[in-house]
Amino acid sequence: MNSYDVAIIGSGPGGYVAAIRCAQLGMKTAIIEKYATLGGTCLNVGCIPSKALLDSSHHYEDAVKHFEEHGIDIPSDIKVNLKQMIARKQSVVDTTTGGIDFLMKKNKIDVYQGLGSFKDATHITITGEETTEIEAKNTIIATGSKPSNLPFIKLDKERVITSTEALKLTEIPKHLIVIGGGVIGLELGQVYKRLGAEVSVIEYMDRIIPTMDAGLSKELNKVLKKQKFSINASHKVKSVERKGAEVIVKADNKKGEEVEFKGDYCLVSVGRRPYTDGLNAEAAGVKLNDRGQVEVNEHLQTSASNIYAIGDVIKGAMLAHKAEEEGTFVAETIAGQKPHIDYNLIPGVVYTWPEVATVGQTEEQLKEAGLEYKTGQFPMRALGRSRASMDLDGFVKVLADKKTDEILGVHMVGARAADMIAEAVVAMEFRASAEDVSRMSHAHPTFTEAIKEAALAATDDRALHI
């Protein structure tokens, strides 16, 4: 039987990063993955493939709608080659997952393919083509999450689908009904909207992206409506029925009236659930809570002291970069170091266009906490860079403590917001004030000038270009 200092169950961003860091710290490390490729949901059927399709569909939309204005004449019969688009997406996935294989070999990490299941707190049974058992002094549970569903919806994975099937459709929907106005639904909805589908979003809460700052929700709602999305907030879905090639969704609106939606595809994107199927956690003395999450303490340690858990399988935002930070944190904890994670500074992003990005406290959270704050906001359309690229939608908002001027939150909608948010994370990590950021030189013309201007607006309303 092979023995290891650390075994990781699950090879998503949290798992494979944990494995690499453990190996870097001199520990004999194994990683266990039930699927044929490493990388978990993110690399195989999540973050990476969805961004590949978003990028391809963005190119197509630019060609159809914007090239002429840029002085680029193209044939009027430009067409979508969905088969090639999906093939390119798969090529990106294959290259990325292959890179993880290389990193495992480079760091001398043993890879086991099969379902990892606890025999006890120090022994794991791996069921694949053949059954293997290994011994591990420490184990990290990184088994991630799966798409959630509503109890009355039957997912046939043909017409009533999850994000996994939406990434490999063989035709462009005529009318895609999206149940759930969160990140996944809006991103995939925008992919197919750009390619010609009619898209209707049905959201139970009173606004889309309901966990983010309300100002971001309002702005993105306005932008998507301009893009001809049908946004239906405060709608409670009560039935989904497939009749041949048609899907019928019935919901009650906020007045309690029944509304019917008819389409050829229905994407169910109502969140994700922790995935612990087959883990046999109880055999190792690992406790789950009533939401199916693995319970952990502040060291990400489970009820079994030598077993840790990270990523989507524990509480908190289901984000790949959160899992990566936790994977590093646990590896360093096992090695006897004293790492730290500030969960307030884990950014969140929606990769629609314009992109949405956020870090820190929302206005709603500050009000609820009774904290006195000030706001600085700057519209993207006031930037020379935005006008040059025709990316005029959105804004940057800086929230700062009213007395100390420390930045408490930064929220933005705009081109390249996913990249720009890193500046806000750095500033807040070093507890910068709005004035600190406002006095930093930002290259001109860039989108990041909006951060400087919003910081100026929060500092005695000193924005220069509005």
Secondary structure, 3 states (H helix, E strand, C coil): CEEEEEEEECCCHHHHHHHHHHHHCCCCEEEEECCCCCCHHHHHHCHHHHHHHHHHHHHHHHHHHCCCCCCCCCCCCCCCCHHHHHHHHHHHHHHHHHHHHHHHHHCCCEEEECEEEEEECCEEEEECCCEEEEEEEEEEECCCEEECCCCCCCCCCCCEECHHHHCCCCCCCCEEEEECCCHHHHHHHHHHHHCCCEEEEECCCCCCCCCCCHHHHHHHHHHHHHCCCEEECCCEEEEEEEECCEEEEEEECCCCCEEEEEECEEEECCCEEECCCCCCHHHHCCCECCCCCECCCCCCECCCCCEEECHHHCCCCCCHHHHHHHHHHHHHHHCCCCCCCCHHHCCEEECCCCEEEEEECCHHHHHHHCCCEEEEEEEHHHCHHHHHHCCCCCEEEEEEECCCCEEEEEEEEECCHHHHHHHHHHHHHCCCEHHHHHCCCCCCCCCCHHHHHHHHHHCCCCCCCC
